[in-house]
Amino acid sequence: MSAPTLDQFQQQVSELLLRHRSLLDVLSKFGQSGASVNRAVSKAITDCGCIELNARKQNYSAEPDLEKAKSTLQSHLSGELCEHCRDVLKAELGRNLFYTTAMCNLLEIKLDDVIADEYDKCKALGLFNLT
């Protein structure tokens, strides 16, 4: 069975979105789902311990060498998500994607267009797109 397309996912969300038809409801659920993603990552660190976070100041190089910068900058993350934490995080990310898609539906924006536009922007701007 092939993976659903973004258009199919957006149509499915549209059919399922009954309770939260108000943009304000969707905005609040989107914010709540983003907080749940953050909480799932935090619990993987603090409750489970399958991943660790050791954050400190990044040492940026004054040299404009991209490869050197890639090798010196760190994610501050070590370890791997266990199966349970991965499943929880996937579910929370899925819920966040659901509400992102619901917002697209209410505002009559195609999710496929959002991703295509962002892809094109990243491709065109390259390093200048870094945030």
BAZA-255820 format. One record per atom (N, C-alpha, C): residue number from 1; residue in one letter; x, y, z. Coordinates in Angstrom, 1 decimal. Each point is the difference from the previous one (the first is absolute). Layout:
<atoms>
<atom num="NUM" residuo="A" x="X" y="Y" z="Z"/>
...
</atoms>
This chain:
<atoms>
<atom num="1" residuo="M" x="0.8" y="-1.2" z="0.0"/>
<atom num="1" residuo="M" x="-0.8" y="1.2" z="0.0"/>
<atom num="1" residuo="M" x="0.9" y="1.2" z="0.0"/>
<atom num="2" residuo="S" x="-0.3" y="1.0" z="-0.9"/>
<atom num="2" residuo="S" x="0.9" y="1.2" z="-0.1"/>
<atom num="2" residuo="S" x="-0.5" y="1.0" z="1.0"/>
<atom num="3" residuo="A" x="1.0" y="0.9" z="0.3"/>
<atom num="3" residuo="A" x="-0.3" y="1.0" z="1.0"/>
<atom num="3" residuo="A" x="-1.0" y="1.0" z="-0.6"/>
<atom num="4" residuo="P" x="-0.9" y="0.6" z="0.8"/>
<atom num="4" residuo="P" x="-1.0" y="0.9" z="-0.5"/>
<atom num="4" residuo="P" x="0.7" y="1.3" z="-0.4"/>
<atom num="5" residuo="T" x="-0.5" y="0.7" z="-1.0"/>
<atom num="5" residuo="T" x="0.5" y="1.3" z="-0.5"/>
<atom num="5" residuo="T" x="-0.4" y="1.0" z="1.0"/>
<atom num="6" residuo="L" x="0.6" y="1.2" z="-0.1"/>
<atom num="6" residuo="L" x="-0.4" y="1.1" z="0.9"/>
<atom num="6" residuo="L" x="-1.4" y="0.4" z="-0.3"/>
<atom num="7" residuo="D" x="-0.4" y="0.0" z="-1.3"/>
<atom num="7" residuo="D" x="-1.4" y="0.3" z="-0.4"/>
<atom num="7" residuo="D" x="-1.0" y="-1.0" z="0.7"/>
<atom num="8" residuo="Q" x="0.3" y="-1.2" z="0.0"/>
<atom num="8" residuo="Q" x="-0.8" y="-1.0" z="0.6"/>
<atom num="8" residuo="Q" x="-0.1" y="0.2" z="1.5"/>
<atom num="9" residuo="F" x="1.1" y="0.3" z="0.6"/>
<atom num="9" residuo="F" x="0.0" y="0.3" z="1.5"/>
<atom num="9" residuo="F" x="-0.8" y="1.3" z="0.3"/>
<atom num="10" residuo="Q" x="0.1" y="1.0" z="-0.8"/>
<atom num="10" residuo="Q" x="-0.7" y="1.2" z="0.2"/>
<atom num="10" residuo="Q" x="-1.5" y="-0.2" z="-0.2"/>
<atom num="11" residuo="Q" x="-0.4" y="-0.8" z="-0.9"/>
<atom num="11" residuo="Q" x="-1.4" y="-0.4" z="-0.2"/>
<atom num="11" residuo="Q" x="-0.5" y="-0.8" z="1.2"/>
<atom num="12" residuo="Q" x="0.8" y="-0.9" z="0.5"/>
<atom num="12" residuo="Q" x="-0.4" y="-0.8" z="1.2"/>
<atom num="12" residuo="Q" x="-0.3" y="0.9" z="1.2"/>
<atom num="13" residuo="V" x="1.0" y="0.9" z="0.2"/>
<atom num="13" residuo="V" x="-0.2" y="1.0" z="1.1"/>
<atom num="13" residuo="V" x="-1.2" y="0.8" z="-0.1"/>
<atom num="14" residuo="S" x="-0.3" y="0.4" z="-1.2"/>
<atom num="14" residuo="S" x="-1.2" y="0.8" z="-0.3"/>
<atom num="14" residuo="S" x="-1.3" y="-0.8" z="0.4"/>
<atom num="15" residuo="E" x="0.0" y="-1.3" z="-0.3"/>
<atom num="15" residuo="E" x="-1.2" y="-0.8" z="0.2"/>
<atom num="15" residuo="E" x="-0.1" y="-0.3" z="1.5"/>
<atom num="16" residuo="L" x="1.1" y="0.0" z="0.8"/>
<atom num="16" residuo="L" x="0.0" y="-0.3" z="1.4"/>
<atom num="16" residuo="L" x="-0.2" y="1.2" z="0.9"/>
<atom num="17" residuo="L" x="0.2" y="1.2" z="-0.5"/>
<atom num="17" residuo="L" x="0.0" y="1.2" z="0.8"/>
<atom num="17" residuo="L" x="-1.5" y="0.4" z="0.2"/>
<atom num="18" residuo="L" x="-0.6" y="-0.5" z="1.0"/>
<atom num="18" residuo="L" x="-1.4" y="0.3" z="0.3"/>
<atom num="18" residuo="L" x="0.0" y="1.0" z="1.2"/>
<atom num="19" residuo="R" x="0.7" y="-0.4" z="1.1"/>
<atom num="19" residuo="R" x="-0.2" y="0.7" z="1.2"/>
<atom num="19" residuo="R" x="0.7" y="1.4" z="0.0"/>
<atom num="20" residuo="H" x="1.1" y="0.1" z="-0.7"/>
<atom num="20" residuo="H" x="0.8" y="1.2" z="0.1"/>
<atom num="20" residuo="H" x="-0.1" y="0.7" z="-1.4"/>
<atom num="21" residuo="R" x="-1.1" y="0.5" z="-0.3"/>
<atom num="21" residuo="R" x="-0.2" y="0.7" z="-1.3"/>
<atom num="21" residuo="R" x="0.4" y="1.4" z="0.0"/>
<atom num="22" residuo="S" x="0.1" y="0.6" z="1.2"/>
<atom num="22" residuo="S" x="0.4" y="1.4" z="0.2"/>
<atom num="22" residuo="S" x="1.5" y="0.1" z="-0.1"/>
<atom num="23" residuo="L" x="0.4" y="1.1" z="-0.7"/>
<atom num="23" residuo="L" x="1.5" y="0.2" z="-0.1"/>
<atom num="23" residuo="L" x="0.6" y="0.2" z="1.3"/>
<atom num="24" residuo="L" x="-0.8" y="0.7" z="0.9"/>
<atom num="24" residuo="L" x="0.6" y="0.2" z="1.4"/>
<atom num="24" residuo="L" x="0.2" y="-1.4" z="0.7"/>
<atom num="25" residuo="D" x="-1.0" y="-0.9" z="-0.2"/>
<atom num="25" residuo="D" x="0.2" y="-1.3" z="0.6"/>
<atom num="25" residuo="D" x="1.2" y="-0.7" z="-0.5"/>
<atom num="26" residuo="V" x="0.2" y="0.1" z="-1.3"/>
<atom num="26" residuo="V" x="1.1" y="-0.7" z="-0.7"/>
<atom num="26" residuo="V" x="1.3" y="0.6" z="0.4"/>
<atom num="27" residuo="L" x="0.1" y="1.4" z="0.1"/>
<atom num="27" residuo="L" x="1.2" y="0.6" z="0.5"/>
<atom num="27" residuo="L" x="0.4" y="-0.4" z="1.4"/>
<atom num="28" residuo="S" x="-1.0" y="-0.1" z="0.9"/>
<atom num="28" residuo="S" x="0.3" y="-0.4" z="1.4"/>
<atom num="28" residuo="S" x="0.4" y="-1.5" z="0.0"/>
<atom num="29" residuo="K" x="-0.6" y="-0.8" z="-0.8"/>
<atom num="29" residuo="K" x="0.4" y="-1.5" z="0.0"/>
<atom num="29" residuo="K" x="1.4" y="-0.1" z="-0.6"/>
<atom num="30" residuo="F" x="0.3" y="0.8" z="-1.0"/>
<atom num="30" residuo="F" x="1.3" y="0.0" z="-0.6"/>
<atom num="30" residuo="F" x="1.1" y="0.4" z="1.0"/>
<atom num="31" residuo="G" x="-0.3" y="1.0" z="0.8"/>
<atom num="31" residuo="G" x="1.0" y="0.4" z="1.0"/>
<atom num="31" residuo="G" x="0.1" y="-1.1" z="1.1"/>
<atom num="32" residuo="Q" x="-1.1" y="-0.6" z="0.4"/>
<atom num="32" residuo="Q" x="0.0" y="-1.0" z="0.9"/>
<atom num="32" residuo="Q" x="0.8" y="-1.2" z="-0.5"/>
<atom num="33" residuo="S" x="-0.2" y="-0.4" z="-1.2"/>
<atom num="33" residuo="S" x="0.7" y="-1.1" z="-0.6"/>
<atom num="33" residuo="S" x="1.5" y="0.2" z="-0.1"/>
<atom num="34" residuo="G" x="0.4" y="1.3" z="-0.3"/>
<atom num="34" residuo="G" x="1.4" y="0.3" z="0.0"/>
<atom num="34" residuo="G" x="0.6" y="-0.1" z="1.4"/>
<atom num="35" residuo="A" x="-0.7" y="0.4" z="1.0"/>
<atom num="35" residuo="A" x="0.4" y="-0.2" z="1.4"/>
<atom num="35" residuo="A" x="0.2" y="-1.5" z="0.4"/>
<atom num="36" residuo="S" x="-0.9" y="-0.8" z="-0.6"/>
<atom num="36" residuo="S" x="0.0" y="-1.4" z="0.3"/>
<atom num="36" residuo="S" x="1.3" y="-0.6" z="-0.7"/>
<atom num="37" residuo="V" x="0.4" y="0.4" z="-1.1"/>
<atom num="37" residuo="V" x="1.2" y="-0.4" z="-0.6"/>
<atom num="37" residuo="V" x="1.2" y="0.3" z="0.9"/>
<atom num="38" residuo="N" x="0.0" y="1.2" z="0.4"/>
<atom num="38" residuo="N" x="1.1" y="0.4" z="0.9"/>
<atom num="38" residuo="N" x="0.0" y="-0.8" z="1.3"/>
<atom num="39" residuo="R" x="-1.2" y="-0.3" z="0.5"/>
<atom num="39" residuo="R" x="-0.1" y="-0.8" z="1.2"/>
<atom num="39" residuo="R" x="0.5" y="-1.4" z="-0.2"/>
<atom num="40" residuo="A" x="-0.3" y="-0.6" z="-1.1"/>
<atom num="40" residuo="A" x="0.4" y="-1.4" z="-0.4"/>
<atom num="40" residuo="A" x="1.5" y="-0.1" z="0.0"/>
<atom num="41" residuo="V" x="0.7" y="1.1" z="-0.6"/>
<atom num="41" residuo="V" x="1.4" y="0.0" z="-0.1"/>
<atom num="41" residuo="V" x="0.6" y="0.1" z="1.4"/>
<atom num="42" residuo="S" x="-0.6" y="0.9" z="0.8"/>
<atom num="42" residuo="S" x="0.5" y="0.2" z="1.4"/>
<atom num="42" residuo="S" x="-0.1" y="-1.3" z="0.8"/>
<atom num="43" residuo="K" x="-1.1" y="-0.7" z="-0.2"/>
<atom num="43" residuo="K" x="-0.2" y="-1.2" z="0.8"/>
<atom num="43" residuo="K" x="0.9" y="-1.1" z="-0.4"/>
<atom num="44" residuo="A" x="0.4" y="0.0" z="-1.3"/>
<atom num="44" residuo="A" x="1.0" y="-1.0" z="-0.5"/>
<atom num="44" residuo="A" x="1.3" y="0.3" z="0.7"/>
<atom num="45" residuo="I" x="0.3" y="1.2" z="0.3"/>
<atom num="45" residuo="I" x="1.3" y="0.4" z="0.7"/>
<atom num="45" residuo="I" x="-0.2" y="-0.3" z="1.5"/>
<atom num="46" residuo="T" x="-1.0" y="0.6" z="0.6"/>
<atom num="46" residuo="T" x="-0.1" y="0.0" z="1.5"/>
<atom num="46" residuo="T" x="-0.6" y="-1.2" z="0.6"/>
<atom num="47" residuo="D" x="-1.0" y="-0.6" z="-0.6"/>
<atom num="47" residuo="D" x="-0.6" y="-1.2" z="0.5"/>
<atom num="47" residuo="D" x="0.6" y="-1.3" z="-0.4"/>
<atom num="48" residuo="C" x="0.2" y="-0.1" z="-1.3"/>
<atom num="48" residuo="C" x="0.5" y="-1.3" z="-0.6"/>
<atom num="48" residuo="C" x="1.5" y="0.0" z="0.0"/>
<atom num="49" residuo="G" x="0.6" y="1.1" z="-0.4"/>
<atom num="49" residuo="G" x="1.5" y="0.1" z="-0.1"/>
<atom num="49" residuo="G" x="0.6" y="-0.6" z="-1.2"/>
<atom num="50" residuo="C" x="-0.8" y="-0.4" z="-1.0"/>
<atom num="50" residuo="C" x="0.5" y="-0.6" z="-1.2"/>
<atom num="50" residuo="C" x="0.9" y="1.0" z="-0.8"/>
<atom num="51" residuo="I" x="-0.3" y="1.2" z="0.1"/>
<atom num="51" residuo="I" x="0.8" y="1.1" z="-0.6"/>
<atom num="51" residuo="I" x="0.4" y="0.9" z="1.1"/>
<atom num="52" residuo="E" x="1.1" y="0.7" z="-0.3"/>
<atom num="52" residuo="E" x="0.6" y="1.0" z="1.0"/>
<atom num="52" residuo="E" x="0.2" y="1.3" z="-0.8"/>
<atom num="53" residuo="L" x="-0.1" y="1.1" z="0.8"/>
<atom num="53" residuo="L" x="0.2" y="1.3" z="-0.5"/>
<atom num="53" residuo="L" x="1.1" y="0.6" z="0.8"/>
<atom num="54" residuo="N" x="1.1" y="0.4" z="-0.7"/>
<atom num="54" residuo="N" x="1.1" y="0.7" z="0.7"/>
<atom num="54" residuo="N" x="0.3" y="1.3" z="-0.8"/>
<atom num="55" residuo="A" x="-0.8" y="1.0" z="0.3"/>
<atom num="55" residuo="A" x="0.1" y="1.2" z="-0.8"/>
<atom num="55" residuo="A" x="1.0" y="1.0" z="0.6"/>
<atom num="56" residuo="R" x="0.8" y="0.6" z="-0.9"/>
<atom num="56" residuo="R" x="0.9" y="1.0" z="0.4"/>
<atom num="56" residuo="R" x="0.2" y="1.0" z="-1.2"/>
<atom num="57" residuo="K" x="0.7" y="1.0" z="0.2"/>
<atom num="57" residuo="K" x="0.2" y="1.0" z="-1.1"/>
<atom num="57" residuo="K" x="0.6" y="-0.6" z="-1.2"/>
<atom num="58" residuo="Q" x="-0.5" y="0.3" z="-1.2"/>
<atom num="58" residuo="Q" x="0.5" y="-0.5" z="-1.2"/>
<atom num="58" residuo="Q" x="1.3" y="0.9" z="-0.3"/>
<atom num="59" residuo="N" x="1.0" y="-0.7" z="-0.5"/>
<atom num="59" residuo="N" x="1.2" y="0.7" z="-0.4"/>
<atom num="59" residuo="N" x="0.0" y="0.2" z="-1.5"/>
<atom num="60" residuo="Y" x="-0.4" y="1.2" z="-0.4"/>
<atom num="60" residuo="Y" x="-0.1" y="0.3" z="-1.4"/>
<atom num="60" residuo="Y" x="1.4" y="0.4" z="-0.5"/>
<atom num="61" residuo="S" x="0.3" y="-0.5" z="-1.2"/>
<atom num="61" residuo="S" x="1.3" y="0.3" z="-0.6"/>
<atom num="61" residuo="S" x="-0.1" y="1.3" z="-0.7"/>
<atom num="62" residuo="A" x="1.1" y="0.8" z="0.0"/>
<atom num="62" residuo="A" x="0.0" y="1.3" z="-0.7"/>
<atom num="62" residuo="A" x="0.3" y="-0.3" z="-1.5"/>
<atom num="63" residuo="E" x="0.5" y="-1.2" z="-0.3"/>
<atom num="63" residuo="E" x="0.3" y="-0.3" z="-1.4"/>
<atom num="63" residuo="E" x="-1.3" y="-0.4" z="-0.7"/>
<atom num="64" residuo="P" x="-0.1" y="0.4" z="-1.3"/>
<atom num="64" residuo="P" x="-1.3" y="-0.3" z="-0.7"/>
<atom num="64" residuo="P" x="0.0" y="-1.4" z="-0.6"/>
<atom num="65" residuo="D" x="0.6" y="-0.9" z="0.7"/>
<atom num="65" residuo="D" x="0.1" y="-1.4" z="-0.5"/>
<atom num="65" residuo="D" x="-1.2" y="-0.8" z="0.5"/>
<atom num="66" residuo="L" x="-0.9" y="-0.3" z="-0.9"/>
<atom num="66" residuo="L" x="-1.2" y="-0.7" z="0.3"/>
<atom num="66" residuo="L" x="0.2" y="-1.4" z="0.6"/>
<atom num="67" residuo="E" x="0.9" y="-0.7" z="-0.6"/>
<atom num="67" residuo="E" x="0.3" y="-1.4" z="0.5"/>
<atom num="67" residuo="E" x="0.6" y="0.0" z="1.5"/>
<atom num="68" residuo="K" x="0.8" y="1.0" z="0.2"/>
<atom num="68" residuo="K" x="0.6" y="0.1" z="1.4"/>
<atom num="68" residuo="K" x="-1.2" y="0.4" z="1.0"/>
<atom num="69" residuo="A" x="-0.8" y="0.9" z="-0.4"/>
<atom num="69" residuo="A" x="-1.1" y="0.4" z="0.8"/>
<atom num="69" residuo="A" x="-0.9" y="-1.2" z="0.3"/>
<atom num="70" residuo="K" x="-0.3" y="-0.8" z="-1.0"/>
<atom num="70" residuo="K" x="-0.9" y="-1.2" z="0.2"/>
<atom num="70" residuo="K" x="0.7" y="-1.0" z="1.0"/>
<atom num="71" residuo="S" x="1.3" y="-0.1" z="0.0"/>
<atom num="71" residuo="S" x="0.7" y="-0.9" z="0.9"/>
<atom num="71" residuo="S" x="0.1" y="0.5" z="1.4"/>
<atom num="72" residuo="T" x="0.0" y="1.3" z="0.2"/>
<atom num="72" residuo="T" x="0.2" y="0.6" z="1.3"/>
<atom num="72" residuo="T" x="-1.3" y="0.3" z="0.7"/>
<atom num="73" residuo="L" x="-1.1" y="0.2" z="-0.7"/>
<atom num="73" residuo="L" x="-1.3" y="0.3" z="0.7"/>
<atom num="73" residuo="L" x="-0.6" y="-1.3" z="0.4"/>
<atom num="74" residuo="Q" x="-0.7" y="0.0" z="1.1"/>
<atom num="74" residuo="Q" x="-0.5" y="-1.2" z="0.6"/>
<atom num="74" residuo="Q" x="-1.5" y="0.1" z="0.2"/>
<atom num="75" residuo="S" x="-0.7" y="-1.1" z="0.0"/>
<atom num="75" residuo="S" x="-1.4" y="-0.1" z="0.3"/>
<atom num="75" residuo="S" x="-0.3" y="0.0" z="1.6"/>
<atom num="76" residuo="H" x="1.1" y="-0.2" z="0.7"/>
<atom num="76" residuo="H" x="-0.1" y="-0.2" z="1.5"/>
<atom num="76" residuo="H" x="-0.7" y="-1.2" z="0.4"/>
<atom num="77" residuo="L" x="-0.3" y="-0.9" z="-0.9"/>
<atom num="77" residuo="L" x="-0.8" y="-1.2" z="0.3"/>
<atom num="77" residuo="L" x="0.9" y="-1.2" z="-0.1"/>
<atom num="78" residuo="S" x="-0.2" y="-0.9" z="0.9"/>
<atom num="78" residuo="S" x="0.7" y="-1.3" z="-0.1"/>
<atom num="78" residuo="S" x="-1.0" y="-1.1" z="0.4"/>
<atom num="79" residuo="G" x="0.3" y="-1.2" z="-0.5"/>
<atom num="79" residuo="G" x="-0.9" y="-1.1" z="0.2"/>
<atom num="79" residuo="G" x="-1.0" y="-0.1" z="-1.2"/>
<atom num="80" residuo="E" x="-0.9" y="-1.0" z="0.1"/>
<atom num="80" residuo="E" x="-1.1" y="-0.2" z="-1.0"/>
<atom num="80" residuo="E" x="-1.3" y="-0.2" z="0.7"/>
<atom num="81" residuo="L" x="-1.0" y="0.4" z="-0.6"/>
<atom num="81" residuo="L" x="-1.4" y="-0.2" z="0.6"/>
<atom num="81" residuo="L" x="-0.2" y="-1.5" z="0.1"/>
<atom num="82" residuo="C" x="-0.6" y="-0.4" z="1.1"/>
<atom num="82" residuo="C" x="-0.4" y="-1.4" z="0.1"/>
<atom num="82" residuo="C" x="-1.3" y="-0.1" z="-0.8"/>
<atom num="83" residuo="E" x="-0.5" y="-1.2" z="-0.1"/>
<atom num="83" residuo="E" x="-1.2" y="-0.3" z="-0.8"/>
<atom num="83" residuo="E" x="-1.2" y="0.7" z="0.5"/>
<atom num="84" residuo="H" x="-0.1" y="0.0" z="1.4"/>
<atom num="84" residuo="H" x="-1.2" y="0.6" z="0.6"/>
<atom num="84" residuo="H" x="0.0" y="1.5" z="-0.2"/>
<atom num="85" residuo="C" x="1.2" y="0.7" z="0.2"/>
<atom num="85" residuo="C" x="0.1" y="1.4" z="-0.1"/>
<atom num="85" residuo="C" x="-0.2" y="0.4" z="-1.5"/>
<atom num="86" residuo="R" x="0.6" y="-0.8" z="-0.9"/>
<atom num="86" residuo="R" x="-0.2" y="0.3" z="-1.4"/>
<atom num="86" residuo="R" x="-1.5" y="-0.1" z="-0.4"/>
<atom num="87" residuo="D" x="-0.7" y="-1.0" z="0.5"/>
<atom num="87" residuo="D" x="-1.4" y="-0.1" z="-0.3"/>
<atom num="87" residuo="D" x="-0.8" y="1.2" z="0.5"/>
<atom num="88" residuo="V" x="0.3" y="0.4" z="1.2"/>
<atom num="88" residuo="V" x="-0.7" y="1.1" z="0.6"/>
<atom num="88" residuo="V" x="0.3" y="1.3" z="-0.8"/>
<atom num="89" residuo="L" x="1.2" y="0.2" z="-0.3"/>
<atom num="89" residuo="L" x="0.4" y="1.2" z="-0.8"/>
<atom num="89" residuo="L" x="-0.6" y="0.0" z="-1.4"/>
<atom num="90" residuo="K" x="0.0" y="-1.1" z="-0.6"/>
<atom num="90" residuo="K" x="-0.7" y="-0.1" z="-1.3"/>
<atom num="90" residuo="K" x="-1.4" y="0.3" z="0.1"/>
<atom num="91" residuo="A" x="-0.7" y="-0.4" z="1.0"/>
<atom num="91" residuo="A" x="-1.4" y="0.3" z="0.2"/>
<atom num="91" residuo="A" x="-0.2" y="1.5" z="0.2"/>
<atom num="92" residuo="E" x="0.8" y="0.6" z="0.8"/>
<atom num="92" residuo="E" x="-0.1" y="1.4" z="0.3"/>
<atom num="92" residuo="E" x="0.3" y="0.8" z="-1.2"/>
<atom num="93" residuo="L" x="1.0" y="-0.4" z="-0.8"/>
<atom num="93" residuo="L" x="0.3" y="0.7" z="-1.2"/>
<atom num="93" residuo="L" x="-1.1" y="-0.1" z="-1.0"/>
<atom num="94" residuo="G" x="-0.6" y="-1.2" z="0.0"/>
<atom num="94" residuo="G" x="-1.2" y="-0.2" z="-0.9"/>
<atom num="94" residuo="G" x="-1.2" y="0.8" z="0.3"/>
<atom num="95" residuo="R" x="-0.2" y="0.2" z="1.3"/>
<atom num="95" residuo="R" x="-1.1" y="0.9" z="0.5"/>
<atom num="95" residuo="R" x="0.3" y="1.4" z="-0.4"/>
<atom num="96" residuo="N" x="1.2" y="0.4" z="0.1"/>
<atom num="96" residuo="N" x="0.4" y="1.4" z="-0.4"/>
<atom num="96" residuo="N" x="-0.2" y="0.2" z="-1.5"/>
<atom num="97" residuo="L" x="0.4" y="-1.0" z="-0.8"/>
<atom num="97" residuo="L" x="-0.2" y="0.0" z="-1.4"/>
<atom num="97" residuo="L" x="-1.5" y="0.1" z="-0.4"/>
<atom num="98" residuo="F" x="-0.8" y="-0.8" z="0.8"/>
<atom num="98" residuo="F" x="-1.4" y="0.1" z="-0.2"/>
<atom num="98" residuo="F" x="-0.6" y="1.4" z="0.1"/>
<atom num="99" residuo="Y" x="0.4" y="0.7" z="1.1"/>
<atom num="99" residuo="Y" x="-0.5" y="1.3" z="0.2"/>
<atom num="99" residuo="Y" x="0.6" y="1.0" z="-1.0"/>
<atom num="100" residuo="T" x="1.3" y="-0.2" z="-0.4"/>
<atom num="100" residuo="T" x="0.5" y="0.9" z="-1.0"/>
<atom num="100" residuo="T" x="-0.8" y="-0.2" z="-1.3"/>
<atom num="101" residuo="T" x="-0.3" y="-1.2" z="-0.3"/>
<atom num="101" residuo="T" x="-0.8" y="-0.3" z="-1.2"/>
<atom num="101" residuo="T" x="-1.4" y="0.6" z="0.1"/>
<atom num="102" residuo="A" x="-0.6" y="-0.1" z="1.2"/>
<atom num="102" residuo="A" x="-1.3" y="0.5" z="0.2"/>
<atom num="102" residuo="A" x="0.0" y="1.5" z="-0.2"/>
<atom num="103" residuo="M" x="1.0" y="0.7" z="0.5"/>
<atom num="103" residuo="M" x="0.2" y="1.4" z="-0.2"/>
<atom num="103" residuo="M" x="0.1" y="0.3" z="-1.5"/>
<atom num="104" residuo="C" x="0.7" y="-0.8" z="-0.7"/>
<atom num="104" residuo="C" x="0.1" y="0.2" z="-1.5"/>
<atom num="104" residuo="C" x="-1.4" y="-0.1" z="-0.6"/>
<atom num="105" residuo="N" x="-0.8" y="-1.0" z="0.4"/>
<atom num="105" residuo="N" x="-1.3" y="-0.2" z="-0.5"/>
<atom num="105" residuo="N" x="-0.9" y="1.2" z="0.2"/>
<atom num="106" residuo="L" x="0.0" y="0.5" z="1.2"/>
<atom num="106" residuo="L" x="-0.9" y="1.1" z="0.4"/>
<atom num="106" residuo="L" x="0.4" y="1.3" z="-0.8"/>
<atom num="107" residuo="L" x="1.3" y="0.1" z="-0.3"/>
<atom num="107" residuo="L" x="0.5" y="1.2" z="-0.7"/>
<atom num="107" residuo="L" x="0.1" y="-0.2" z="-1.5"/>
<atom num="108" residuo="E" x="-0.4" y="-1.2" z="-0.4"/>
<atom num="108" residuo="E" x="0.0" y="-0.4" z="-1.4"/>
<atom num="108" residuo="E" x="1.4" y="0.1" z="-0.6"/>
<atom num="109" residuo="I" x="0.9" y="-0.6" z="0.6"/>
<atom num="109" residuo="I" x="1.4" y="-0.1" z="-0.4"/>
<atom num="109" residuo="I" x="0.3" y="-1.5" z="-0.2"/>
<atom num="110" residuo="K" x="0.6" y="-0.3" z="-1.1"/>
<atom num="110" residuo="K" x="0.4" y="-1.4" z="-0.2"/>
<atom num="110" residuo="K" x="1.3" y="-0.3" z="0.7"/>
<atom num="111" residuo="L" x="0.0" y="-1.0" z="0.9"/>
<atom num="111" residuo="L" x="1.2" y="-0.4" z="0.7"/>
<atom num="111" residuo="L" x="1.1" y="-0.4" z="-1.0"/>
<atom num="112" residuo="D" x="-0.3" y="-0.6" z="-1.1"/>
<atom num="112" residuo="D" x="1.0" y="-0.3" z="-1.0"/>
<atom num="112" residuo="D" x="0.7" y="1.3" z="-0.5"/>
<atom num="113" residuo="D" x="-0.8" y="1.1" z="-0.2"/>
<atom num="113" residuo="D" x="0.6" y="1.2" z="-0.4"/>
<atom num="113" residuo="D" x="0.9" y="0.6" z="1.1"/>
<atom num="114" residuo="V" x="-0.4" y="-0.1" z="1.2"/>
<atom num="114" residuo="V" x="0.9" y="0.5" z="1.1"/>
<atom num="114" residuo="V" x="1.3" y="-0.7" z="0.0"/>
<atom num="115" residuo="I" x="0.0" y="-1.3" z="-0.1"/>
<atom num="115" residuo="I" x="1.2" y="-0.8" z="0.0"/>
<atom num="115" residuo="I" x="0.9" y="0.3" z="-1.3"/>
<atom num="116" residuo="A" x="-0.7" y="0.1" z="-1.1"/>
<atom num="116" residuo="A" x="0.7" y="0.3" z="-1.3"/>
<atom num="116" residuo="A" x="0.7" y="1.3" z="0.1"/>
<atom num="117" residuo="D" x="-0.8" y="1.0" z="0.5"/>
<atom num="117" residuo="D" x="0.6" y="1.4" z="0.1"/>
<atom num="117" residuo="D" x="1.2" y="0.1" z="0.9"/>
<atom num="118" residuo="E" x="-0.1" y="-0.7" z="1.2"/>
<atom num="118" residuo="E" x="1.1" y="0.0" z="0.9"/>
<atom num="118" residuo="E" x="1.2" y="-0.8" z="-0.5"/>
<atom num="119" residuo="Y" x="-0.3" y="-1.1" z="-0.7"/>
<atom num="119" residuo="Y" x="1.1" y="-0.7" z="-0.7"/>
<atom num="119" residuo="Y" x="0.7" y="0.9" z="-1.0"/>
<atom num="120" residuo="D" x="-0.8" y="0.7" z="-0.8"/>
<atom num="120" residuo="D" x="0.6" y="0.9" z="-1.1"/>
<atom num="120" residuo="D" x="0.8" y="1.1" z="0.7"/>
<atom num="121" residuo="K" x="-0.5" y="0.5" z="1.1"/>
<atom num="121" residuo="K" x="0.7" y="1.1" z="0.7"/>
<atom num="121" residuo="K" x="1.3" y="-0.5" z="0.6"/>
<atom num="122" residuo="C" x="0.0" y="-1.2" z="0.6"/>
<atom num="122" residuo="C" x="1.2" y="-0.6" z="0.6"/>
<atom num="122" residuo="C" x="1.0" y="-0.2" z="-1.1"/>
<atom num="123" residuo="K" x="-0.4" y="-0.5" z="-1.2"/>
<atom num="123" residuo="K" x="0.8" y="-0.4" z="-1.1"/>
<atom num="123" residuo="K" x="0.7" y="1.3" z="-0.6"/>
<atom num="124" residuo="A" x="-0.8" y="1.0" z="-0.1"/>
<atom num="124" residuo="A" x="0.5" y="1.3" z="-0.6"/>
<atom num="124" residuo="A" x="0.9" y="0.8" z="0.9"/>
<atom num="125" residuo="L" x="-0.4" y="0.0" z="1.3"/>
<atom num="125" residuo="L" x="0.8" y="0.8" z="0.9"/>
<atom num="125" residuo="L" x="1.2" y="-0.7" z="0.6"/>
<atom num="126" residuo="G" x="-0.1" y="-1.3" z="0.0"/>
<atom num="126" residuo="G" x="1.1" y="-0.8" z="0.6"/>
<atom num="126" residuo="G" x="0.3" y="0.4" z="1.4"/>
<atom num="127" residuo="L" x="1.3" y="0.3" z="0.2"/>
<atom num="127" residuo="L" x="0.4" y="0.4" z="1.4"/>
<atom num="127" residuo="L" x="-0.6" y="1.3" z="0.5"/>
<atom num="128" residuo="F" x="-0.4" y="0.9" z="-1.0"/>
<atom num="128" residuo="F" x="-0.6" y="1.3" z="0.4"/>
<atom num="128" residuo="F" x="-1.4" y="-0.2" z="0.6"/>
<atom num="129" residuo="N" x="-0.5" y="-1.3" z="-0.1"/>
<atom num="129" residuo="N" x="-1.3" y="-0.3" z="0.6"/>
<atom num="129" residuo="N" x="0.1" y="-0.4" z="1.5"/>
<atom num="130" residuo="L" x="1.2" y="-0.2" z="0.5"/>
<atom num="130" residuo="L" x="0.2" y="-0.5" z="1.3"/>
<atom num="130" residuo="L" x="-0.7" y="1.0" z="1.0"/>
<atom num="131" residuo="T" x="-0.6" y="-0.6" z="1.0"/>
<atom num="131" residuo="T" x="-0.7" y="0.8" z="1.0"/>
<atom num="131" residuo="T" x="0.6" y="-0.3" z="1.4"/>
</atoms>
